[in-house]
Amino acid sequence: MQITKYLTAAAMLAAVFGLSSCDKKSSTTSTSGTMTMVCDESFQNVLEQEIDVYEYVYPQSHILCRYLPQSEVLDSLLEFKTATAVISRELTEAEMKHLKKEKPSARQMQIAVDAVALIVNRNNPINLLTTNEVASVLAGRDSLWNELWPADGLGKINVYFDHGGSSTVQYMQDQVLDGSKFGARVYAKGSVPEVFRAVENDKNGLGIVGVSWLTTDMARADLPDSERKAMTADLAAQAKSDDQIEAPQFNTAIKVLNIRRDDEMDAYKPYQQYIYDGRYPFTRKIYMCTTAVGGSLGGGFYSYVTGWDGQKIISLTGIMPARIKARIVELN
């Protein structure tokens, strides 16, 4: 296995999260002040939009987020280096007990149902894999595209993850390989955008990413402030609106594979409907955890993300929010 453990220097983490709480109690309210938090980097693009909208709606709020491998996110939360975190699993009973011992305000809530998507080069003729084939590729039992489907011109399969410490790697290893090791042609690229670039440039590439990245404008962070602010204003308006939303489109620079369970006839792409009803097989729950007290900026942001407006923003990114607002339609 060629994935190596991604380590963040302890000094960097301490510099950003040296405070035991993410809120400066003397100068913050639920909508003003400065806070720090941590987030599983596979969920980065979604949380960035939540933060942008919150700071747009409440201009006196400043939320500084560090995006890390999930193991480091958990360490930061459990060691009280930060008060708010976003991770791809529920805290255990023991972990919650540990937090509540010092921070009675500790709580968590599911905020989304994410999916893990498999992407290939646009010139790859293969459109579908079964869950068993995915497991065989990850384990190295099937190393050639032609071993799966007729694919002239293709060779050995190169599997690309972001990096070894990511929750996406952990999910595929636990849920697809039952804890077994990856094969020899599994690589870490260092970031999700690098996974996309690798697949775009490698006709034998198979990328594995969180589905919300499929609808993300990778250049968003590099846009001029005026354009990014306009996008944020539009997102804030959509979050407040009761209008029905359209599902965002997948990135056309790559191809998204259909996945079929081995005991079923139909295959599915990770569209919101199939994530919601469970027909797409590779899904996971996303949780927000905080020890921030009510009335603090951390508490205010937690309430926003878990509330209707924050959940609407999640639905606009291509994944499923944990809470869906009922839409009542009267028929004559």
C-alpha positions as CSV (number, residue, x, y, z in Angstrom):
1,M,0.0,0.0,0.0
2,Q,1.4,3.3,-1.0
3,I,-0.8,5.6,1.0
4,T,1.2,7.2,3.8
5,K,-0.1,8.8,7.0
6,Y,-0.7,12.5,6.7
7,L,0.7,14.3,9.7
8,T,0.2,17.9,10.6
9,A,2.9,19.5,12.7
10,A,1.8,19.9,16.3
11,A,3.2,23.3,16.4
12,M,0.9,24.4,13.6
13,L,-2.1,23.0,15.3
14,A,-1.2,24.6,18.6
15,A,-0.7,28.0,16.9
16,V,-4.2,27.9,15.4
17,F,-6.0,26.2,18.3
18,G,-4.1,27.1,21.4
19,L,-7.3,28.2,23.1
20,S,-9.3,25.6,25.0
21,S,-12.4,27.2,23.7
22,C,-13.3,28.5,20.2
23,D,-15.1,31.6,21.6
24,K,-13.7,34.7,23.3
25,K,-16.3,34.9,26.0
26,S,-15.6,38.5,26.9
27,S,-16.4,39.8,23.4
28,T,-18.6,37.4,21.5
29,T,-22.3,36.8,21.0
30,S,-24.1,34.2,19.0
31,T,-23.7,36.5,15.9
32,S,-20.5,38.4,16.6
33,G,-16.9,37.9,17.6
34,T,-14.2,35.4,16.5
35,M,-14.1,31.6,16.8
36,T,-12.0,28.8,15.6
37,M,-13.1,25.3,14.7
38,V,-11.9,22.2,12.9
39,C,-13.5,20.1,10.1
40,D,-12.9,16.9,8.3
41,E,-11.3,18.1,5.0
42,S,-13.5,15.8,2.9
43,F,-16.4,18.2,3.9
44,Q,-14.4,21.4,3.4
45,N,-16.3,22.8,0.4
46,V,-19.6,22.4,2.1
47,L,-18.6,24.0,5.4
48,E,-16.8,26.9,3.6
49,Q,-20.2,27.8,2.1
50,E,-21.9,27.6,5.4
51,I,-19.2,29.9,6.9
52,D,-19.4,32.4,4.0
53,V,-23.2,32.7,4.3
54,Y,-23.1,33.1,8.1
55,E,-20.5,35.8,7.9
56,Y,-22.5,37.5,5.2
57,V,-25.7,37.4,7.2
58,Y,-23.9,38.4,10.4
59,P,-21.0,40.7,9.3
60,Q,-19.6,41.0,12.9
61,S,-18.9,37.2,13.0
62,H,-15.5,35.8,12.0
63,I,-15.2,32.0,11.8
64,L,-11.7,30.5,11.3
65,C,-11.7,26.9,10.3
66,R,-8.9,24.4,10.0
67,Y,-9.4,21.5,7.6
68,L,-7.7,18.3,8.8
69,P,-7.7,14.5,8.5
70,Q,-10.5,13.2,10.7
71,S,-8.2,11.6,13.2
72,E,-6.7,15.0,13.9
73,V,-10.1,16.7,14.0
74,L,-11.1,14.2,16.7
75,D,-7.9,14.7,18.7
76,S,-8.4,18.5,18.7
77,L,-12.0,18.2,19.9
78,L,-11.3,15.5,22.6
79,E,-8.2,17.4,23.9
80,F,-10.3,20.6,24.2
81,K,-8.1,22.5,21.7
82,T,-11.3,23.5,19.8
83,A,-14.9,23.6,20.8
84,T,-16.5,22.8,17.4
85,A,-15.8,20.1,14.9
86,V,-17.4,18.4,11.8
87,I,-16.7,14.7,11.4
88,S,-18.0,11.8,9.3
89,R,-19.1,9.6,12.3
90,E,-21.1,10.0,15.5
91,L,-19.1,10.4,18.7
92,T,-19.2,7.3,20.8
93,E,-20.8,7.2,24.2
94,A,-17.4,7.2,25.9
95,E,-16.3,10.3,23.8
96,M,-19.4,12.2,24.7
97,K,-19.0,11.3,28.4
98,H,-15.4,12.6,28.3
99,L,-16.5,15.9,26.8
100,K,-19.4,16.4,29.1
101,K,-17.2,15.8,32.2
102,E,-15.5,19.1,31.5
103,K,-18.0,20.8,29.2
104,P,-21.6,20.0,30.2
105,S,-22.8,21.9,27.1
106,A,-21.3,19.2,24.7
107,R,-23.7,18.0,22.1
108,Q,-23.8,16.7,18.6
109,M,-26.2,16.4,15.7
110,Q,-26.2,14.8,12.3
111,I,-26.1,17.5,9.6
112,A,-25.9,15.6,6.4
113,V,-25.8,12.3,4.5
114,D,-22.7,12.3,2.3
115,A,-21.8,9.8,-0.4
116,V,-18.4,8.5,-1.7
117,A,-18.2,8.9,-5.5
118,L,-16.0,7.0,-7.9
119,I,-14.7,9.0,-10.8
120,V,-12.8,8.1,-14.0
121,N,-11.3,9.8,-17.0
122,R,-13.8,11.0,-19.6
123,N,-12.2,8.7,-22.2
124,N,-12.7,5.6,-20.0
125,P,-15.4,3.5,-21.7
126,I,-16.5,1.9,-18.5
127,N,-19.7,3.3,-16.9
128,L,-20.5,0.9,-14.1
129,L,-18.8,-1.1,-11.3
130,T,-20.4,-3.5,-8.8
131,T,-19.6,-3.2,-5.1
132,N,-17.7,-6.5,-5.3
133,E,-15.6,-5.1,-8.2
134,V,-14.8,-2.0,-6.3
135,A,-13.6,-4.1,-3.4
136,S,-11.5,-6.3,-5.7
137,V,-9.8,-3.2,-7.2
138,L,-9.1,-1.6,-3.8
139,A,-7.6,-4.9,-2.6
140,G,-5.5,-5.4,-5.7
141,R,-7.2,-8.6,-6.8
142,D,-8.3,-6.9,-10.0
143,S,-5.6,-4.7,-11.3
144,L,-6.5,-4.3,-15.0
145,W,-9.5,-2.6,-16.4
146,N,-9.9,-5.4,-18.9
147,E,-10.4,-7.8,-16.0
148,L,-13.6,-5.9,-15.2
149,W,-15.1,-4.9,-18.5
150,P,-13.9,-4.8,-22.2
151,A,-11.7,-1.7,-22.3
152,D,-9.4,-1.5,-25.2
153,G,-6.5,0.8,-24.7
154,L,-6.6,0.8,-20.9
155,G,-4.1,-0.9,-18.7
156,K,-3.5,-1.2,-14.9
157,I,-5.9,0.6,-12.6
158,N,-4.5,3.4,-10.6
159,V,-6.6,4.3,-7.5
160,Y,-6.4,7.9,-6.2
161,F,-7.4,9.1,-2.7
162,D,-6.8,12.5,-1.2
163,H,-4.4,11.1,1.5
164,G,-4.0,8.3,3.9
165,G,-5.5,10.0,7.0
166,S,-8.8,11.0,5.3
167,S,-12.2,9.8,6.4
168,T,-12.8,8.7,2.8
169,V,-9.9,6.3,3.0
170,Q,-11.1,5.0,6.4
171,Y,-14.7,4.6,5.1
172,M,-13.6,2.6,2.0
173,Q,-11.3,0.4,4.1
174,D,-13.8,-0.3,6.8
175,Q,-17.0,-0.5,4.8
176,V,-15.8,-2.0,1.5
177,L,-12.7,-4.0,2.5
178,D,-13.9,-5.0,6.0
179,G,-10.7,-3.6,7.4
180,S,-8.3,-5.3,5.0
181,K,-5.3,-3.6,3.5
182,F,-5.3,-1.8,0.2
183,G,-3.5,-3.1,-2.9
184,A,-0.3,-1.9,-4.3
185,R,-1.7,0.6,-6.8
186,V,-3.6,2.8,-4.3
187,Y,-2.1,6.2,-4.1
188,A,-2.5,9.4,-2.0
189,K,-2.5,12.7,-4.0
190,G,-2.5,15.1,-1.0
191,S,-5.8,16.8,-1.7
192,V,-9.2,16.3,-3.4
193,P,-8.4,18.8,-6.2
194,E,-5.2,16.8,-6.9
195,V,-7.4,13.6,-7.2
196,F,-9.5,15.4,-9.9
197,R,-6.3,16.5,-11.7
198,A,-4.9,13.0,-11.6
199,V,-8.0,11.4,-13.1
200,E,-8.3,14.1,-15.8
201,N,-4.7,13.3,-16.9
202,D,-4.6,9.5,-16.4
203,K,-6.9,7.4,-18.6
204,N,-6.3,4.5,-16.1
205,G,-7.1,6.5,-13.1
206,L,-10.0,5.8,-10.6
207,G,-10.6,8.6,-8.1
208,I,-12.5,8.3,-4.9
209,V,-13.9,11.5,-3.4
210,G,-16.8,12.9,-1.4
211,V,-19.8,13.5,-3.6
212,S,-20.1,17.2,-2.7
213,W,-16.8,17.8,-4.5
214,L,-18.5,16.8,-7.8
215,T,-20.6,19.9,-7.8
216,T,-17.9,22.3,-6.5
217,D,-16.3,25.1,-8.5
218,M,-12.7,24.4,-7.8
219,A,-11.8,28.0,-8.7
220,R,-14.2,29.5,-6.2
221,A,-11.6,30.3,-3.6
222,D,-9.5,32.1,-6.2
223,L,-12.4,34.4,-7.4
224,P,-12.2,38.1,-6.9
225,D,-13.8,39.2,-3.6
226,S,-16.7,40.9,-5.5
227,E,-17.6,37.8,-7.4
228,R,-17.3,35.5,-4.4
229,K,-19.4,37.9,-2.3
230,A,-22.1,37.9,-5.1
231,M,-22.2,34.1,-5.0
232,T,-22.5,34.2,-1.3
233,A,-25.3,36.7,-1.4
234,D,-27.2,34.5,-3.9
235,L,-26.6,31.4,-1.7
236,A,-27.9,33.3,1.4
237,A,-31.1,34.3,-0.6
238,Q,-31.6,30.7,-1.7
239,A,-31.2,29.5,1.9
240,K,-34.0,31.8,3.0
241,S,-36.3,31.1,0.1
242,D,-39.0,28.4,0.1
243,D,-38.6,27.8,-3.6
244,Q,-37.9,24.3,-4.8
245,I,-34.2,23.9,-5.6
246,E,-32.6,22.2,-8.6
247,A,-30.0,19.5,-8.0
248,P,-26.6,20.9,-8.9
249,Q,-24.8,19.3,-11.9
250,F,-21.7,17.1,-11.7
251,N,-18.3,18.2,-12.9
252,T,-18.1,17.4,-16.6
253,A,-14.3,17.2,-16.6
254,I,-14.5,13.7,-15.3
255,K,-17.0,10.8,-15.5
256,V,-18.9,9.7,-12.5
257,L,-19.5,5.9,-12.3
258,N,-22.7,4.1,-11.6
259,I,-22.4,1.6,-8.7
260,R,-24.5,-1.5,-8.4
261,R,-24.9,-3.8,-5.4
262,D,-24.0,-7.3,-6.3
263,D,-27.5,-8.7,-5.4
264,E,-29.4,-6.1,-7.4
265,M,-30.0,-5.4,-11.1
266,D,-29.9,-1.6,-11.2
267,A,-26.9,0.7,-10.8
268,Y,-27.0,4.2,-9.5
269,K,-24.9,7.4,-9.5
270,P,-24.7,9.4,-6.3
271,Y,-27.6,11.8,-7.0
272,Q,-29.4,13.2,-4.1
273,Q,-32.5,11.1,-4.6
274,Y,-30.5,7.8,-4.5
275,I,-28.5,9.0,-1.5
276,Y,-31.8,9.8,0.3
277,D,-33.5,6.5,-0.4
278,G,-30.4,4.4,0.1
279,R,-30.2,3.0,-3.5
280,Y,-26.6,4.4,-3.9
281,P,-24.5,2.0,-1.8
282,F,-21.6,4.2,-0.5
283,T,-23.1,6.7,1.9
284,R,-22.0,8.0,5.3
285,K,-23.4,10.4,7.9
286,I,-21.8,13.7,8.8
287,Y,-22.0,15.2,12.3
288,M,-21.4,18.5,13.9
289,C,-20.1,18.4,17.5
290,T,-19.6,21.3,19.9
291,T,-18.9,22.1,23.5
292,A,-19.7,25.8,22.9
293,V,-22.3,27.3,25.3
294,G,-25.5,29.0,24.2
295,G,-25.1,32.7,23.4
296,S,-21.5,32.2,22.1
297,L,-20.5,32.4,18.5
298,G,-19.8,28.7,18.5
299,G,-23.3,28.0,19.8
300,G,-24.8,30.4,17.2
301,F,-23.1,28.8,14.3
302,Y,-24.0,25.3,15.5
303,S,-27.6,26.3,15.7
304,Y,-27.5,27.8,12.2
305,V,-25.9,24.8,10.5
306,T,-28.3,22.4,12.2
307,G,-31.3,24.7,11.5
308,W,-33.4,25.1,8.3
309,D,-31.2,27.7,6.6
310,G,-28.0,25.8,7.2
311,Q,-29.6,22.6,6.1
312,K,-30.9,24.3,2.9
313,I,-27.3,25.3,2.1
314,I,-26.2,21.7,2.4
315,S,-28.9,20.6,0.0
316,L,-27.6,23.1,-2.6
317,T,-24.2,21.4,-2.6
318,G,-25.4,18.1,-4.0
319,I,-25.6,16.0,-0.8
320,M,-28.6,15.3,1.5
321,P,-29.2,17.4,4.6
322,A,-30.1,15.5,7.7
323,R,-33.3,17.5,8.0
324,I,-35.7,18.1,5.1
325,K,-38.3,20.8,5.4
326,A,-41.7,19.6,4.3
327,R,-43.2,21.3,1.3
328,I,-47.0,21.4,1.4
329,V,-48.8,21.6,-1.9
330,E,-52.6,22.0,-2.1
331,L,-54.4,20.3,-5.0
332,N,-57.9,21.2,-6.1
